[in-house]
Structures are given as structure tokens and as C-alpha cells.
Amino acid sequence: GASVDGIEILNHRDVRKMGTRSPYGFRRLARQHVPDRLAVDAQSMSTIDGSGSISAADFTLQKNGYIAALTALLNTDGSNAIGVWQFSSGVQTEFSLQLIDSAAKKTALLTAIGAMVQLNSTTAIGDSINTAAAAINAFTGNTCLTTNAGKCLIDVSTDGGNNTGSNPTTAANAAFATGIRTNCLGVGGSADC
């Protein structure tokens, strides 16, 4: 992969799992092997750090990374549901969790991510996990432990500096108890998530 501002950008063919845990107890992902398409029947929420600790360049890097990955990997056959939230001192819906079953919905998702404006306040990682988990459980009818087992996930893109709101470890554990995995995508030179 290429490097931008000291951050290695990996394409979906070079990635493999690190297998480490973050200080918050959820899985830290970098270099994870990603298939040519997102997993079938996945319910996924992406929570993107828009706090003041994320530089404008890293905020843009997050947006562009999600756009590139989703453009390349996301099917429009209705096999995936995706939602996007931005967090700072609170959590803001950028794209409501919905089934991506048409090119128009995929375009709307990509447009919503591209149009995000950084909130620039404190960092509420735990609140973003709680909000995303509630949305997934509402969308799936609380079936992430049964019929949707292994298909529910939250990706948290952050520098890892939680400083307000719910405890991220507690939030990730609560999500896991309902069958939702929480992954951390570290952003920035001092990322610690």
C-alpha cells in the first residue's frame, strides 16, 4: 500500500488481521484480509471520529478511506445493511442504517460520507458504540445472537482518545453481549484504540 502523512494505506488485497486488543477491549484492525466483497447478510455501522483531536487531514482520510472501500467492495444486491454515524461530544447520524439494495442507495451512502462536516468537539467513543448497537439491534430485531450471529458489526474509526460520555469498554462489552462485534480502526500518528 501507499503512505499518506505517515499512515499506511492498504488496499483490500494486502490486508491481514493483527489480532491485538485495544485499550478499550475491542479488536484493533489493521491489515485485515478483506474479501473482494463485503460479507453477505452483514449489518454494519461505521462510527467516524469527528472530534477536535482528529486533524482535518485525518478526518478527510477517514472519509476518503470509507468511500474507496465501499465503492470497491459494497454489493447493491440487498445482502448488506450499512449505517454511518459521526461522533464528537455527541453522535450524529450521517446515513441511517438501511439495506443497500440499489445503486441509488449506494450512491446516497457515498454522498453522505463525502458531505460530512467535522464536528470538532470532545470524543465520545462509548456513546457512538451504544448508538450504533441500538440501531443494529432495532434493525435486526435483536437477532445478532441467533439468526444473524456473526453478521453484526460496528467499525469505530478513531484516534482512540475517549474523553466524554460512556466508557468505550463498557459499551463494546454491552454490544458484544447482544452479538455485535466492535472493531477499532486507528487513525492518525498517535492512534491508540
C-alpha positions as CSV (number, residue, x, y, z in Angstrom):
1,G,0.0,0.0,0.0
2,A,0.8,3.7,-0.2
3,S,1.6,6.0,2.7
4,V,0.0,9.4,3.4
5,D,1.3,11.5,6.2
6,G,3.0,8.5,7.7
7,I,-0.3,6.4,7.7
8,E,-0.1,3.3,5.6
9,I,-3.0,3.0,3.2
10,L,-3.7,-0.6,2.4
11,N,-5.9,-2.0,-0.3
12,H,-8.2,-4.9,0.3
13,R,-5.7,-7.3,-1.2
14,D,-2.8,-6.5,1.2
15,V,-4.6,-6.7,4.5
16,R,-4.4,-9.2,7.3
17,K,-5.5,-9.3,10.9
18,M,-3.3,-8.0,13.6
19,G,-5.0,-10.0,16.3
20,T,-4.5,-7.5,19.1
21,R,-6.9,-5.9,21.6
22,S,-7.2,-2.1,22.1
23,P,-7.0,-0.5,25.5
24,Y,-10.9,-0.4,25.3
25,G,-11.1,-4.2,24.8
26,F,-12.4,-4.2,21.3
27,R,-10.5,-5.6,18.3
28,R,-7.9,-3.4,16.7
29,L,-7.9,-3.9,13.0
30,A,-5.3,-3.1,10.5
31,R,-4.0,-5.2,7.7
32,Q,-7.1,-7.4,8.0
33,H,-7.8,-9.7,5.0
34,V,-10.9,-8.4,3.4
35,P,-12.7,-10.4,0.7
36,D,-13.5,-9.0,-2.7
37,R,-17.0,-8.2,-1.5
38,L,-18.3,-7.4,2.0
39,A,-19.8,-10.4,3.9
40,V,-23.2,-11.5,2.8
41,D,-26.0,-10.5,5.1
42,A,-23.9,-8.1,7.1
43,Q,-25.4,-5.4,9.3
44,S,-22.7,-2.9,9.8
45,M,-22.4,0.5,11.4
46,S,-19.4,2.8,10.9
47,T,-18.8,5.4,13.6
48,I,-16.3,8.0,12.4
49,D,-14.4,10.3,14.8
50,G,-15.1,13.9,14.0
51,S,-13.8,15.3,17.3
52,G,-11.2,18.1,17.7
53,S,-8.4,15.6,18.3
54,I,-8.7,14.4,14.7
55,S,-6.8,16.7,12.3
56,A,-8.6,18.0,9.3
57,A,-6.3,15.8,7.1
58,D,-7.1,12.7,9.2
59,F,-10.9,13.4,9.0
60,T,-10.6,13.6,5.2
61,L,-8.5,10.5,5.2
62,Q,-11.3,8.6,7.1
63,K,-14.0,9.9,4.7
64,N,-11.9,9.0,1.6
65,G,-11.0,5.6,3.0
66,Y,-14.6,4.6,3.7
67,I,-15.7,5.9,0.2
68,A,-12.9,4.0,-1.5
69,A,-13.6,0.8,0.4
70,L,-17.3,0.9,0.0
71,T,-17.1,1.9,-3.7
72,A,-14.9,-1.2,-4.3
73,L,-16.5,-3.7,-2.0
74,L,-20.1,-3.0,-1.3
75,N,-22.7,-5.1,-3.3
76,T,-26.0,-3.5,-4.2
77,D,-27.9,-6.8,-4.1
78,G,-29.5,-6.3,-0.7
79,S,-27.1,-8.6,1.1
80,N,-25.7,-5.8,3.3
81,A,-27.2,-3.1,5.6
82,I,-24.9,-0.1,6.3
83,G,-25.3,2.9,8.5
84,V,-22.8,5.7,9.3
85,W,-22.6,7.9,12.4
86,Q,-20.1,10.7,13.3
87,F,-19.2,11.2,16.9
88,S,-17.6,14.1,18.8
89,S,-19.3,15.4,22.0
90,G,-22.4,13.6,20.8
91,V,-23.4,11.2,18.0
92,Q,-24.8,12.4,14.7
93,T,-26.5,10.2,12.1
94,E,-24.8,10.7,8.7
95,F,-26.6,7.8,6.9
96,S,-29.4,5.8,8.6
97,L,-28.9,2.0,8.8
98,Q,-30.6,0.6,5.8
99,L,-30.4,-2.2,3.3
100,I,-28.2,-1.4,0.3
101,D,-30.3,-2.9,-2.4
102,S,-29.8,-0.5,-5.3
103,A,-27.1,1.6,-7.0
104,A,-29.1,4.7,-5.8
105,K,-28.8,3.7,-2.2
106,K,-25.1,3.0,-2.5
107,T,-24.6,6.4,-4.2
108,A,-26.6,8.1,-1.4
109,L,-24.3,6.4,1.2
110,L,-21.2,7.5,-0.5
111,T,-22.5,11.0,-1.0
112,A,-23.5,11.2,2.7
113,I,-20.0,10.2,3.8
114,G,-18.4,12.7,1.3
115,A,-20.6,15.5,2.6
116,M,-19.7,15.0,6.3
117,V,-18.6,18.2,8.1
118,Q,-16.3,17.6,11.1
119,L,-18.0,18.4,14.4
120,N,-14.7,19.3,16.2
121,S,-15.5,18.9,19.9
122,T,-14.7,16.2,22.5
123,T,-14.5,12.5,21.8
124,A,-17.5,10.2,22.8
125,I,-16.4,6.8,21.6
126,G,-18.6,4.8,24.0
127,D,-21.6,6.9,23.1
128,S,-21.0,6.1,19.4
129,I,-20.8,2.4,20.1
130,N,-24.0,2.5,22.2
131,T,-25.9,4.4,19.5
132,A,-24.7,2.1,16.7
133,A,-25.5,-1.0,18.7
134,A,-29.0,0.3,19.4
135,A,-29.6,0.9,15.7
136,I,-28.3,-2.5,14.7
137,N,-30.5,-4.2,17.3
138,A,-33.6,-2.2,16.3
139,F,-32.9,-3.0,12.6
140,T,-32.3,-6.8,13.1
141,G,-35.0,-7.2,15.8
142,N,-32.3,-8.2,18.3
143,T,-31.2,-11.3,16.3
144,C,-27.5,-10.8,16.3
145,L,-27.0,-13.7,18.7
146,T,-29.4,-16.0,16.8
147,T,-30.3,-15.8,13.1
148,N,-27.8,-13.0,12.4
149,A,-25.0,-14.5,14.5
150,G,-21.6,-13.3,13.3
151,K,-23.1,-10.8,10.9
152,C,-23.4,-7.7,13.1
153,L,-20.5,-5.3,13.5
154,I,-19.5,-1.8,14.4
155,D,-16.4,-0.3,13.0
156,V,-15.1,2.6,15.1
157,S,-12.7,4.8,13.2
158,T,-10.8,7.0,15.8
159,D,-7.5,8.1,17.3
160,G,-8.7,6.4,20.5
161,G,-8.8,9.4,22.8
162,N,-12.2,9.0,24.5
163,N,-12.8,11.9,26.9
164,T,-16.5,12.2,27.3
165,G,-19.7,10.2,27.6
166,S,-19.9,6.4,28.1
167,N,-17.0,4.2,28.7
168,P,-15.9,2.5,25.4
169,T,-15.1,-0.8,27.1
170,T,-18.5,-1.0,28.8
171,A,-20.2,0.0,25.5
172,A,-18.2,-2.6,23.5
173,N,-18.9,-5.3,26.0
174,A,-22.6,-4.5,26.0
175,A,-22.7,-4.6,22.2
176,F,-20.9,-8.0,22.3
177,A,-23.4,-9.3,24.8
178,T,-26.1,-8.8,22.1
179,G,-23.9,-10.4,19.4
180,I,-22.4,-7.3,17.9
181,R,-18.6,-7.2,17.3
182,T,-16.8,-3.9,17.7
183,N,-13.6,-3.2,15.7
184,C,-11.3,-0.2,16.0
185,L,-9.7,1.4,13.0
186,G,-6.9,3.6,14.3
187,V,-6.4,7.0,12.6
188,G,-3.6,9.4,13.0
189,G,0.0,9.2,14.1
190,S,-0.9,8.8,17.8
191,A,-3.8,6.4,17.3
192,D,-4.4,4.2,20.4
193,C,-7.6,2.4,20.1
